Amino acid sequence: MAKTQDHEQEYTFRNVELLKNETFGIGSYGSVCKAKCDQLICAAKLLYPVLFQMTAPDPVKEHSHPFRRFETECAFLSRINHPNIVQYLGTYYDPDTNAPVLLMELLDESLTHFLESSPGDIPYHIQVNLSYDIAQALAFLHSNGIIHRDLSSNNVLLIAGSRAKVADFGMSKFTDINVTQLVTMTTCPGTPAFMSPEALNEPPVYTEKLDNFSFGVLLVQITTRQFPKPTDRFEIRELVDPRFPNQAIRANVLVPEIKRRQAHISLIEYPLLLQIAHHCLKDKDVERPSSQQLCQTLSALKMTARYQESFQQDLNLIIRDNEDLQANLQLMAEKDDQIRAKDQQLHTKDAEIGQLALKLQASEEMIIHKNELARIKCIEIDQFATQLDQATKEFQTQKHKAKAMEKHLRRFNKEIQSCDENTASLRQTMDQRDREVTELRHTLASKNEEINDLSTRIHQVALQQAKDTSIKRVIIMRWESLPDAPVDIIYGSSAVVGDMAYFNYGESKNVYEFSNNEWQELPLCPNSDFTIVSVNNRLTTVGGRSDTQFFSNKVYSYISNKWVEHFPPMPTRRWRPGAVYANNTLLVAGGYFDSKKLTTVEIFNTANMQWSMVSSLPAPTTRPSTVICGDYVYIHPRENEMYKCSLTQLSQSHRSSSIWEKIAALPVNASSLVTANGHLLAVGGRDSKERKLTKEIYQYSASMTSWAVVSQMSTPRSVCLVAALPGNKLMVVGGFDTPKKCELASFV
């Protein structure tokens, strides 16, 4: 087995046996026979040995050399891999002739044989399936810069008469289709009945639209079962001689391709397939659809009622003709009924268990939350109790001193009673002691006031605790895992339109839709590095970068499955801005321009379709987390800082006024803001000192102007994307260390 080139698949067989007596066809240059590669039966393409001794007299027409065509086909097949292209297995050298042999997968028959041998009309869904498979193969070839150049019914092979694969790449060419739309090549000796007008000229000038023309001819052949037999390319007509208006001249005039093939085209029964054939058989290549457009159109046909009806009719015929299959289907239906009954019982039990689990989880979370609040308040009470103990000890000390003084006083009174001669002296001493007792009493009164002050503060703390517990908080009921995102999502944006969530990431042009627990990719946006937002319940992109505008001011809306400029462009070009919309007002803040972070803030009024500039942000920022909660816009520039501004002030602000208010900083940075059930939440983040990711969810209390932890995610992450879905659902996507992980939380 020969070695394959870079990026090629390599198959190794211990034993290859050519079954030359079992041939599928014989041509001018060679034959195709069966081959046994170990235990695998495949097809082997051989050339007559004498052809390998030939040399091409004209290098410009080297494709006419059979050996060169054989080498080209081997090279092409070894470099491509697609389910609708015949699978290349390798090149084997015949030990009898030392000639190379092309080994390929073995298929049932050619499209030509299938059409000629079919007893009746081909079902509609088979026509669409075969056409779609061929279009898929062409789309893959064209996207990789490959033009087949010899697409015909002989070069399309079938599996079970229902799926198609394209073969025979001896005439194919690689070309850089992104550099120029017109490519001049050597003469293309394909099958004339399938060739486009530009390929029949000398020299031919064409694009990949040559294959799309051949596809149109194949479509006519599939739908009519008639081999293409176009009329002559030229017809003789009498034309007026411009030099002598009264005289006529006879001239050869080119006949349009659709007219040349009208006898067969008129036999097409289905209008949609007839329309596709007309588009592909246009004389000008620029008027023909691309292979990608053909795939999209044929894919849409698979969703039509006619296709489903044809498929069901064909299936019913197969079941009707097969008694064993009918019995098996009946048995399967009975088993399905039994399984559905069991599933219903299990579903009922799961629902009961789920309700109990939800109640248990809610109770546990409530207990944890209250325990945490109690722990915090106990710490504060312990601190005040320590201060109270210290004051009490001081009071006891002063009290002991007062008792000692009273003892001294009593002793002096006894001395006065027993010693009359020392009365005056003792009275002076008593006066002095009385003054000391008075001072001690003042000190005791002062300490009593301190004790009363501490009691008042403890009472205030208790009142504050009661007030805090009355604040309504968002309670996360439970978390569940969602299907992973199709790509790594970090530093992106999110939007919710109806019950569907949308996400984009990084420098990509992609937008991904999440609905019904599945991911779906939308058509590419004209820009990259944009920010998505829901405007008037319509998905909209703001700013970004395009191929022609490095810093874009475009605003695109997703309408009828494509991106259009529904709104006028922004006054300021930027990429990665923050954006949010409410009450006919679209706010765009910050972003990049010329490698610098911006502070510029602009608003767009969707009622009068006017842009205006308002007060700038206090600090420059790029892709800040921006939400609207109540009557305020909140902006988190991914650092600890937080700013807010009233929507009323925003709509009335002038450029010179200062309307942004700095609020309490988050305990972490790189967090993501979201409005859930009328509350402002901050999801995840990163500790600014230890740089550790966090899984906490914080809630902002406007009355307390502070943040408090209300729940935790199952996974720590930062700069993640968050979307509040209908039905009190919170969806978290991507972020550092978890770029594809998605979670969904239910909250109240």
HUBEL-V308902 format. One record per pair of residues at least 24 apart in sequence whose C-alpha atoms are under 8 Angstrom apart, sorted by the first residue. I is the first residue (numbers start at 1). J is the second residue. Records with the same first field share a line. If there is no record, write none. Layout:
BEGIN
I->J / J
END
This chain:
BEGIN
1->90 / 91 / 92 / 93
2->90 / 91 / 92
4->78 / 90
5->78 / 79
7->79
8->78 / 79 / 80
9->78 / 79
10->89 / 90
11->89 / 90
13->37 / 38
14->38
16->92
18->44
29->66
35->103
41->105 / 106
42->103 / 104 / 105 / 106
43->103 / 104 / 105 / 106
44->101 / 102 / 103 / 104
45->101 / 102 / 103 / 104
46->100 / 101 / 102
47->99 / 101
49->97 / 99
52->99
60->186
61->186 / 187
63->171
64->189
69->170 / 171
70->170
71->170
72->169 / 170 / 171 / 172
73->168 / 169 / 170 / 171 / 172
74->102
76->169 / 172
77->169
82->137 / 140
83->165
84->133 / 134 / 136 / 137 / 164 / 165 / 166
85->137 / 165 / 166 / 167
86->157 / 165 / 166 / 167
107->157 / 158 / 159
108->157 / 158 / 159 / 160 / 161
109->157 / 158 / 159
110->153 / 154 / 155 / 156 / 157 / 158
111->153 / 154 / 155 / 156 / 157 / 158
112->153 / 154
114->161
115->222 / 225
116->225
122->223
123->310 / 311 / 314
124->306 / 307 / 310 / 311
125->302 / 307 / 308 / 310 / 311
126->162
127->222 / 223
128->298 / 301 / 302
129->162 / 163
130->162 / 163 / 164
131->219 / 298
132->294 / 295 / 298 / 299
133->163 / 164 / 165
134->164 / 165 / 166 / 215
135->215 / 291 / 292 / 294 / 295
136->291 / 292 / 295
137->165 / 166
138->211 / 212 / 291
139->291 / 292 / 295
142->208 / 291
145->174 / 175 / 176 / 177
146->172 / 173 / 174 / 175 / 208
147->172 / 173 / 174 / 175 / 207 / 208 / 211
148->172 / 173 / 211
149->173 / 188 / 190 / 210 / 211
150->189 / 190 / 191 / 194 / 195 / 211
151->190 / 191 / 194 / 211 / 214 / 215
152->191 / 194 / 214 / 218
153->218
177->207
181->207
182->206 / 207
183->207
193->228 / 229 / 230
194->218 / 228
196->281 / 283
197->257 / 283
206->285
207->285
209->285 / 286 / 288 / 289 / 290
210->285
212->280 / 288 / 289 / 290 / 291
213->280 / 281 / 282 / 288
215->280
216->276 / 277 / 278 / 279 / 280 / 281
217->277 / 281
219->273 / 277
220->264 / 265 / 268 / 277
223->268 / 269
224->264 / 265 / 267 / 268
226->264
228->261 / 264
229->261
230->260 / 261
231->260 / 261
232->260
233->257 / 260
256->283
257->281 / 282 / 283
258->282
358->477 / 478
361->477 / 478
362->477
365->477
369->710
377->465
381->458
384->454 / 458
388->451 / 454
391->447 / 450 / 451
392->451
395->444 / 447
398->440 / 443 / 444
399->444
402->437 / 440
405->433 / 437
409->433
473->679 / 699 / 710
474->676 / 677 / 679 / 699 / 710 / 747 / 748
475->710 / 711 / 747 / 748
476->710 / 711 / 745 / 746 / 747 / 748
477->745 / 746 / 747 / 748
478->745 / 746 / 747
479->713 / 714 / 743 / 744 / 745 / 746
480->743 / 744 / 745
481->742 / 743 / 744
482->517 / 741 / 742 / 743 / 744
483->517 / 518 / 741 / 742
484->740 / 741 / 742
485->519 / 733 / 734 / 740 / 741 / 742
486->519 / 740
487->739 / 740
488->734 / 739 / 740
489->720 / 733 / 734 / 735 / 739 / 740
490->719 / 720 / 721 / 734 / 735 / 736 / 739
491->623 / 719 / 720 / 721 / 735
492->531 / 720 / 721
493->531 / 532 / 721
494->531 / 532 / 533 / 721 / 722 / 723
495->532 / 533 / 534 / 539 / 723
496->533 / 534 / 723 / 724 / 725
497->534 / 537 / 538 / 539
498->537 / 726
499->725 / 726
500->725
501->723 / 725
503->532 / 721
504->531 / 532
505->529
522->561
523->561 / 562
525->563
526->563
527->552
529->575 / 576
530->575 / 576 / 577
531->575 / 576 / 577 / 578 / 579 / 623
532->579
533->579 / 580 / 581
534->580 / 581
535->581 / 582 / 586
536->584
542->577 / 579 / 588
543->573 / 574 / 575 / 576 / 577
544->574 / 575 / 576
545->575
551->575 / 593 / 594
567->609
568->609
570->611
571->611
576->622 / 623
577->622 / 623 / 624
578->622 / 623 / 624 / 625 / 626
579->626
580->626 / 627 / 628
581->628
582->628
589->617
590->617 / 620 / 621 / 622 / 623 / 624
591->621 / 622 / 623
592->622
597->621 / 622
598->622
613->654 / 655
614->650 / 653 / 654 / 655 / 656 / 657
615->653 / 654 / 655 / 656 / 657 / 658 / 659 / 660
616->655 / 658
617->660
618->660
625->671 / 672 / 673
626->673
627->673 / 674 / 675
628->675
629->675 / 678 / 679 / 680
630->678
636->671 / 672 / 673
638->669 / 670 / 671 / 672 / 719
639->668 / 669 / 670
640->665 / 666 / 667 / 668 / 669 / 670
641->665 / 666
642->666
663->705
664->705 / 706 / 707
666->707
667->707
670->718 / 719
671->718 / 719 / 720
672->718 / 719 / 720 / 721 / 722
673->722
674->722 / 723 / 724
675->724
676->724 / 728 / 730
677->728 / 748
683->718 / 720 / 722
684->713 / 716 / 717 / 718 / 719 / 720
685->716 / 717 / 718 / 719
686->717 / 718
693->717 / 718
694->718
END
